[in-house]
Amino acid sequence: MSLSDEFDELDLRVAIALQANGRASWGLIAKVLDAPVRTVTRRGQRLLSSGAVRVSTYLDTTIVGDARPLIIQIGTHPGRAMDVARALAARPDASSVSVLESGADITCQLMPRTPEESARLVIDELPQIDGLLSVRVGTVLKFFRYGYDWTVGELPGDAIAQLRAGLPELATGAATSRERLTLSADEERLVEALASDGRLTAIEIAERIGVTPPTVKRRLDALFEAGALHVRTEIAPAVHGLRVEALSWLTVAPDRIEEIGSALGRHPSVRFCAACTGTSQLLVDCIVADEHALYDFLTGDVAALGVADTQTAVVLLPVRRGPMVFTDSDEMADL
C-alpha cells in the first residue's frame, strides 16, 4: 500500500495546513478547515507519529552567522553513493541530501555558519569522506523559494493566509541587508530543541533547557521576528501522490536571473529555487506526479521563460529533507 492510500482528504488538508504553519494550534487548523478540533487533532497527531509529516525549524545562517548556504554536487565511486549520502545527511549543517538517477551522483545543501566553517568543510572535511570521486561547490547568492515556504497544495478560501497571519515575511535579499545575530547559550539550546520537534510548546522547551516559559516565548518571538528562525514542515511527497522529484540546473543570462528565478519561485511544483555560483545560474527542485508532468514542466513552463540551457536529473532517493532523515531503503523508495 502506498502512502497516498493510507490518508484521506482531511488528512491531506491537515498536512497542507501544517506546511503553511507547523506551529499552528490544532484549534486554529480545525477552524480554517471547518472540521472538529478533536478530529483534526487525532488526524494531525497520526500524520506526525507516522513520520509522513515532520515539523522542525530552519535557522537562517545568513543572519545567525556570516556564511552563505552551499550547493554541493558530488560524484562517488560505484557502490558508494549511499554511504556518502548518509555521512552527509548525518551532519548537523545538512539541509537536503539527494542521490540522483545515475546512482553515483549526489546533490546536497549544507548550511555552515561562518566562512571558516565553509572553508574547513570544503578543504578538510569533504575529502575525508571515503568514496568521493569528485566535488563541485556552489554558493547560494539568493533564494527565490527556500523549501520551507512551499506547500504541496492549496486550501479553500484564505485558509493558508489565516494560518500564516502574524508570521514574519520571508526575506530573499542579500544577507548584507539584514542585521546578523549571535545566539546566546540558551538560544542555542532552544533552537536545538525545536530542530528535533518544531511543535514543542514554550513550557516544554523551558523544561528542556532550564529557563522560564516567558523567557522562551520572548526569545522565540524575537528570533522569528528577526527572520533568523522559520518553521519548517516536511511532507513525504508520496502522501499527495507526487512520485517524481527532479533537480534542474539552468543556464540563464545574468540580466534575466531575477526575472526567471522569481517566476519559478512562484510555480506550484517548485519546492526550491536559488541563484548560485558555478556553471549554471539557477538550481530548481520540482516535485510532480509523474514523468509526463516533468516533461510538461520542462518543455512548457521552463522553456517559456527562454532558458538557454537546462540539465535535469531525477532524484533516485531522498536521504535528507530538513528534519526528515531516511535510513531505510524500502522507506526511501516509497517516498
N, C-alpha and C positions, 0 to 999 in steps of 0.2 A: 504493500500500500504506500502511495506517495504521500508526502506531507500535505499537499493540497487537498487530498481526500480526507484527511483527519480533522479538518476545521470547516465550519460552515460560514455563512455570510457574516454573521455577527462577529465571529472570531476574527475574520479578516478586517472588519471595520475597527475593532478594538486594537488590532495590530497597527493599523494606519494611524489611529489616534495616539498610540504610544510613540510612533515615529515622529509625529508632529510635536509632541511634548512628553518625553519619557517620564517626567516627574509630575505630570498632571494627576490629580487625585481621581480615584475611581468614581467619586461623586460627579466631578466635572465631566469626565468621559461619558458617564451614563447620561448626563444632561444633554450634551451635544449630540449624542447618538439616539436620544429619546428611547432609552431602554432602562429596565430596572437596575438599581445600583447593585443589588445582590447578584444578579445575573452577570453584569459587567465585571464585577469583582472576581467572581468564580472563573469566568472565561479568561480574564486577564492574567490571573494567577496561574491558570493552566498553561497559557502561552509561555509565561516566564519559566515555570518549573520544567516544561518540556525542552527548553533550550531553543525553541523556534524563534523566540524574541529575547534579546538581551539589552538591558538598559545600562549605560555606562556614562562616562563624561569624556570630553575631548579637551585637553589642555593645549591652548594655542602657544606654541613655543616661540612665536614671533613676538609675543608680549611677555610671557614668562620665560625669559632667556634672551638670547641675541643671535639666533641662528634661523635659517630657513629650512623647511622640510626638504628631504632628499628623495628623488625618484631613482631607484637603482635597478638596472637591468643586469641579470646575472646568467651566464652560461655555465652549465655544470657538466662534469664527466658523466657518461652514460650510467644510469642506475643510481645516481647520487642526488637527484633533484629533491626528493622528499626529505632526505637527511639535511640538506642545506636549507630547505624551506622551513623545516621545523626549528632549526637553530636560529634562523632569522625571526620566526614567529615568537620565540621564547624571549626575545629581547624586550626590555621594558619600554624602549622607544619605538617599537614596531606599531604601525597603524594598519597596514594592509600587506598581505603576502599572498601571491598567486603563482601557481605552476601553470605554464602555458601549454598549448596543444602540442608543441614539439616533444613534450615530456622531459626536456633537458633545460628549458629556459624558465627563469623566474623573474617576476617584476614585483618590487616591494616599495612601500613608502615608509621611511624611517624619520623620526622626529627628534633629532638631537637638540639640546637646549642651548649650546654655545658653539662658537666657531672651533674652539679647542676640541669639543666632543666630536664635531663633524670631521675634523682632521684626523683624530685618533681612530674614528670609525673606518674611514676610507684607507688610511695608510697602514694602520696596525691591525685592527680587529677583523675586517673582512678577509684579508689574506690568510688569516689563521683558521678560517673555516675550511675544513677538509672537503674536497670535491669541487671547488671552484675552478672554472676554466677561463672565464672572462668576466670583467666587471665594467659597466658603464654607469656613470653617476651624473644625474642632472639635478639642478637646484630649482625648486618651485619659486617662481617670480610673482605669481598672482593666482589666487583661486577664483574660478568662476562658479564652481559648486564644490563644496567641501566633502560631501557624502553624508554628514550628519544633518544637512539641511534638505535632504531629498526624502520624499515619501513615495512608496511603491504604488499608490493610487490616490484617488480623491475621495472626499466625504461630501455628503449632501450639504447644500447651502454654504453657510460661512463657518462650518464646524471647525475646520483647520485654523481659521483666523481666530476663533474663540479660544482654541487650545493654546495658541501661540501668543495670545494677548499678554502683554507685560514682559515677554522675553526680549532680551536686547537684540537690536538689529545686527545682522551679520556684516562684518567689515571685510571688504575684498581688496582694499588698497594696500599700498606698500607698508611694511612694518614700521618704517621710519616716521610715519604719520601718527602713530599711536604711542602712548606712554608705556614704557616697559615696567614690569613689576618684578620684585623679588619676594618670593614666598617665605613666610615665617615657618618655623618647625611645625607649629600646629596646623598651618595651612597646608603644608606638605602632607601631613597625615590625613587631613580632611580630603584632599584630592585623591590620595591613595585609597581611602575608604570608598569614595564614590566611583573610582575606577572599577572596583570589584562589584559594586551594586549601586547603580545610579538612582535607585528609588529609596535609598535609605533616608529616614526622617532625621530632622535635626536632633531629636532625642537619641536616636540610635547611633548617630555619628558621635554625639557628645560622649556617650558611654564608651565608645571605642577609643577615642583619642584623649579622654580625660579633661574636657572643658565643659562649660555650661551650655545648654541648648541655645540661649540667646546669643552667646558668643559665636556658636556655629552658624546660626542664621545670619548674623551680621556679616561675618566673613564670607559666607557663601553668597549672600546678596551682592557684596562688593566685587567678588570675583566674576559673577555673572554680568554685573553691570559694566565692568571694565572690558568685557569681551575676552577675558583670559580663560574662562571656563564655559563650556557648552554641553548641554545634554546630548548624548549620542545614543540612538537606538538602532540596533541592527536586527533585521528580519531575514531569516533564510528565504531567499527569493522563491524557492520551490513552494513555499506556503501559498503564494499567489500564482503558481503555475508558470513562473518565469524560469525557463530552462537553459537559456544561453546568456552568458556574460562574456563580453569581449573588450579588449583594450585596443584603442586606435591611436597611433602617433600621426599627427597631422603636420604637414609642411605648409606653412602659411606666410605670406608676405608680412613683414613687420608692421606695416601700416594697417593691416587687417586683423591682427591678433585680437584686439579689443572687440571688434565687431563680431567676429566668428566665435570667439570664446564666450561672449555674453549670450549669443544666440543658442549655442549648445548648452550653456549652463542653465537655460530655461527649459530645455527639452525634457519631456516627461520620462523618457527612457534613459537619460543620462544621470548617473549617480555621482560622478566625479568629473570635474573638468578643470585643468590648470595649465597656465603658461609656464614653460620650463626652459632651462638652458639645454643645449645639446643640438643634435642634427635636426630634430623636429621641434616645432614651437609649441604645440599643444598636445596634451595627453587627455584622452577621453575614455571613461569607463562607462559602458552602456549595458543594460540588462533588458532582455526582450524574451518573448515567448519561445521562439524557435529560430532556426537558421534562415527561414523565409523572412521573418521580421528583421533580422540582422541585415539581410540583403537589401531590404527596402530602406532601412535606416541609412546604410552606406551609399546606395545608389540614388536615393531620393533626398533625404534630409541633409546629409553631409555634402553630397555633390552640388546641391542647390546653392550652397554657400560659396562655391567657387574655390574649394580647397585644391591646392596644386598637386598634392601627393598624399596618399594615405597608406599606412602599414598597419594591418589589423591582425590580431591573434586572439583566438578563443581561449578563455580561461578553462583549463582542463580540471583543475582542482583549486578551490579557495582554501587557504591554510589559515589565514587570519583576516578577520574583518572587525576592526575596532576591538571590542571586548570578546568577540567570538573567536576562539582558537579551536580548530578542528583537528583532532588527533587520530580519529578512527577512519580508515579509508572508506569503509562502507558508508559511514555517516556523510563524509565529504562527497561521495559520489551522488548521494541523494540530494545534496544541497546544490 
